[in-house]
């Protein structure tokens, strides 16, 4: 299942809104079968916010190394996510949450520039079936990392929020970089736009580790 569900337990945990909410209409997009699928966008790494040094240990059983935005604070580890970063430790948002899960067998194994459009269409269809309140679905190449971006409106017990999901697939595993921020209710630029480039930098900076091999060419676990 490719549709994301946020994985951090909290009394202020975002809950995706349904499309029936009157104040959350999707932004107009090019006509497609699902109605919200946009064209491919490329993002150059130059100009993106800097990242902090990579976390000391490789995560997901040694498959990946992660770096958070420079100046953001890493939060305590949890089995529910790979890493969680807060800009302000005294506030729940904005936050960047990095998660993973097994992909569907026989589906997309690793995203490339050639198949990211098809992955975006598949993801759009799932979001449409789930009646999620999605503002855009767009295939992207951030630096050299193919991924799909979409934004879901939601709410917590206290606030209206929105979450920008960046989703990629590597070796049959789905990885997400989710940026959640307070939802702007005025005509000013939404807060999520202020921080979206931080999430772009984190996605582009995901460092996937090739399995090491011994003298008999048998895979070994990276340290």
Secondary structure per residue as TSV (DSSP state, phi and psi in degrees):
chain	resnum	aa	ss	phi	psi
A	1	X	-	360.0	121.4
A	2	X	-	-90.5	-20.9
A	3	X	S	-68.5	129.3
A	4	X	-	-77.8	146.9
A	5	X	-	-128.8	129.0
A	6	X	-	-65.3	142.9
A	7	X	-	-121.2	40.2
A	8	X	-	-126.7	109.4
A	9	X	-	-64.6	133.2
A	10	X	-	-172.8	150.6
A	11	X	T	-69.0	-15.0
A	12	X	T	-112.2	31.0
A	13	X	-	-74.2	129.0
A	14	X	-	-62.1	139.1
A	15	X	E	-121.3	122.4
A	16	X	E	-58.5	139.3
A	17	X	-	-86.5	159.2
A	18	X	B	-91.5	162.3
A	19	X	T	-69.5	-11.0
A	20	X	T	-75.5	-11.4
A	21	X	-	-68.0	127.2
A	22	X	T	-69.1	-21.7
A	23	X	T	-99.3	20.3
A	24	X	-	-135.6	44.4
A	25	X	-	-69.8	140.7
A	26	X	-	-64.3	150.4
A	27	X	-	-68.6	143.5
A	28	X	-	-60.2	142.0
A	29	X	-	-138.3	173.3
A	30	X	-	-62.2	139.4
A	31	X	-	-61.9	129.6
A	32	X	-	-145.5	178.9
A	33	X	S	-60.9	-33.6
A	34	X	S	-98.9	-11.3
A	35	X	S	87.7	-7.9
A	36	X	-	-135.4	11.7
A	37	X	E	-87.2	123.1
A	38	X	E	-102.8	172.1
A	39	X	E	-79.2	167.9
A	40	X	E	-62.3	137.1
A	41	X	E	-124.1	137.1
A	42	X	E	-106.9	138.4
A	43	X	E	-123.4	120.4
A	44	X	-	-77.3	141.0
A	45	X	S	-66.2	-28.7
A	46	X	T	-64.5	127.3
A	47	X	T	98.4	-14.0
A	48	X	S	-73.2	152.1
A	49	X	-	-60.5	149.7
A	50	X	-	-71.4	154.8
A	51	X	B	-102.0	152.2
A	52	X	-	-73.5	169.2
A	53	X	-	-57.9	152.0
A	54	X	-	-59.2	149.7
A	55	X	-	-61.1	151.5
A	56	X	S	-63.0	-36.3
A	57	X	S	-108.4	145.3
A	58	X	-	-71.2	140.4
A	59	X	B	-108.6	176.9
A	60	X	T	53.5	55.4
A	61	X	T	56.0	40.7
A	62	X	T	81.7	12.1
A	63	X	T	-85.6	-24.3
A	64	X	E	-148.1	144.2
A	65	X	E	-114.4	144.9
A	66	X	-	-128.7	143.3
A	67	X	-	-128.8	135.9
A	68	X	-	-92.4	172.3
A	69	X	B	-63.2	143.0
A	70	X	T	-60.3	129.1
A	71	X	T	92.4	-14.6
A	72	X	-	-84.1	153.0
A	73	X	E	-102.2	126.0
A	74	X	E	-69.5	133.2
A	75	X	-	-96.7	166.2
A	76	X	-	-54.7	149.3
A	77	X	-	-67.4	156.0
A	78	X	B	-151.9	152.1
A	79	X	T	-72.4	-11.4
A	80	X	T	-87.1	-10.9
A	81	X	B	-154.8	164.1
A	82	X	S	-80.2	-41.3
A	83	X	E	-160.5	150.5
A	84	X	E	-136.1	127.6
A	85	X	E	-122.6	138.1
A	86	X	E	-118.0	138.4
A	87	X	S	-68.0	-40.7
A	88	X	S	-127.4	111.6
A	89	X	T	-59.7	-15.6
A	90	X	T	-90.1	0.5
A	91	X	S	-133.9	144.8
A	92	X	S	-73.7	-26.4
A	93	X	-	-136.3	148.1
A	94	X	S	-74.1	152.4
A	95	X	E	-139.9	152.9
A	96	X	E	-121.6	120.7
A	97	X	E	-115.7	128.8
A	98	X	E	-113.9	121.8
A	99	X	E	-129.2	170.5
A	100	X	E	-150.1	160.5
A	101	X	E	-161.1	164.1
A	102	X	E	-72.1	139.7
A	103	X	-	-81.9	176.3
A	104	X	-	-76.2	128.2
A	105	X	T	-57.5	135.5
A	106	X	T	82.5	-3.5
A	107	X	S	-92.0	-145.6
A	108	X	-	-71.0	125.2
A	109	X	S	-92.0	-45.4
A	110	X	S	-146.2	129.1
A	111	X	-	-72.4	140.0
A	112	X	-	-135.0	172.8
A	113	X	T	-62.2	-27.0
A	114	X	T	-77.1	-29.1
A	115	X	T	-115.0	1.6
A	116	X	H	-67.1	-31.5
A	117	X	H	-64.0	-43.9
A	118	X	H	-65.1	-38.2
A	119	X	H	-64.2	-41.7
A	120	X	H	-61.5	-41.1
A	121	X	H	-64.8	-42.9
A	122	X	H	-61.1	-43.0
A	123	X	H	-66.7	-39.7
A	124	X	H	-61.2	-40.8
A	125	X	H	-64.0	-39.5
A	126	X	H	-66.6	-42.0
A	127	X	H	-64.6	-37.0
A	128	X	H	-65.3	-43.5
A	129	X	H	-63.8	-34.6
A	130	X	T	-81.2	-2.8
A	131	X	T	56.7	38.6
A	132	X	B	-76.7	148.3
A	133	X	-	-85.4	82.5
A	134	X	E	-100.5	135.7
A	135	X	E	-92.7	-32.2
A	136	X	E	-162.1	152.5
A	137	X	E	-130.6	121.5
A	138	X	E	-141.0	123.3
A	139	X	E	-69.0	142.2
A	140	X	E	-139.0	155.4
A	141	X	E	-122.4	108.2
A	142	X	E	-102.1	109.3
A	143	X	T	65.2	-110.8
A	144	X	T	-115.2	9.2
A	145	X	E	-97.5	111.7
A	146	X	E	-72.9	138.2
A	147	X	E	-160.4	176.0
A	148	X	E	-125.9	132.8
A	149	X	E	-108.6	136.1
A	150	X	E	-151.0	158.3
A	151	X	E	-121.9	131.6
A	152	X	E	-117.7	129.9
A	153	X	E	-76.7	147.1
A	154	X	E	-158.0	-167.9
A	155	X	E	-154.9	156.4
A	156	X	-	-111.7	-172.2
A	157	X	S	-63.5	-22.7
A	158	X	S	-119.0	-24.4
A	159	X	-	-140.0	153.9
A	160	X	E	-83.5	134.5
A	161	X	E	-135.3	170.0
A	162	X	E	-139.2	147.8
A	163	X	E	-124.2	124.7
A	164	X	E	-91.1	117.3
A	165	X	E	-98.9	128.7
A	166	X	E	-114.7	120.1
A	167	X	E	-122.4	131.6
A	168	X	E	-133.7	167.5
A	169	X	E	-131.9	129.3
A	170	X	E	-135.7	124.2
A	171	X	T	51.2	42.8
A	172	X	T	78.7	4.4
A	173	X	E	-113.7	138.5
A	174	X	E	-94.4	128.7
A	175	X	E	-121.1	136.0
A	176	X	E	-126.4	140.0
A	177	X	E	-115.8	107.4
A	178	X	E	-108.2	121.7
A	179	X	E	-104.1	119.2
A	180	X	E	-114.4	134.6
A	181	X	E	-145.0	165.5
A	182	X	E	-62.1	144.6
A	183	X	-	-87.6	129.3
A	184	X	-	-76.0	133.0
A	185	X	-	-107.7	1.5
A	186	X	S	-106.6	-174.6
A	187	X	S	-84.9	-0.6
A	188	X	S	-72.1	166.7
A	189	X	-	-59.9	130.8
A	190	X	-	-58.7	143.2
A	191	X	H	-56.0	-31.4
A	192	X	H	-62.8	-28.3
A	193	X	H	-69.7	-27.3
A	194	X	H	-65.7	-29.2
A	195	X	H	-114.3	-1.0
A	196	X	H	-63.7	-32.7
A	197	X	H	-67.1	-27.0
A	198	X	H	-62.9	-42.5
A	199	X	H	-67.9	-37.9
A	200	X	H	-57.8	-43.9
A	201	X	H	-63.4	-40.2
A	202	X	H	-64.4	-44.5
A	203	X	H	-61.2	-46.9
A	204	X	H	-64.2	-27.7
A	205	X	H	-87.1	-3.0
A	206	X	-	-59.0	126.1
A	207	X	E	-112.9	102.5
A	208	X	E	-88.1	132.7
A	209	X	-	-99.3	127.3
A	210	X	-	-70.3	134.7
A	211	X	-	-59.0	134.9
A	212	X	E	-75.4	156.2
A	213	X	E	-128.4	148.4
A	214	X	-	-91.2	-170.0
A	215	X	T	-66.1	-20.8
A	216	X	T	-96.2	14.4
A	217	X	-	59.8	28.0
A	218	X	-	-96.2	135.3
A	219	X	E	-58.5	140.8
A	220	X	E	-125.3	157.8
A	221	X	-	-80.1	125.6
A	222	X	-	-62.2	146.3
A	223	X	-	-77.6	360.0
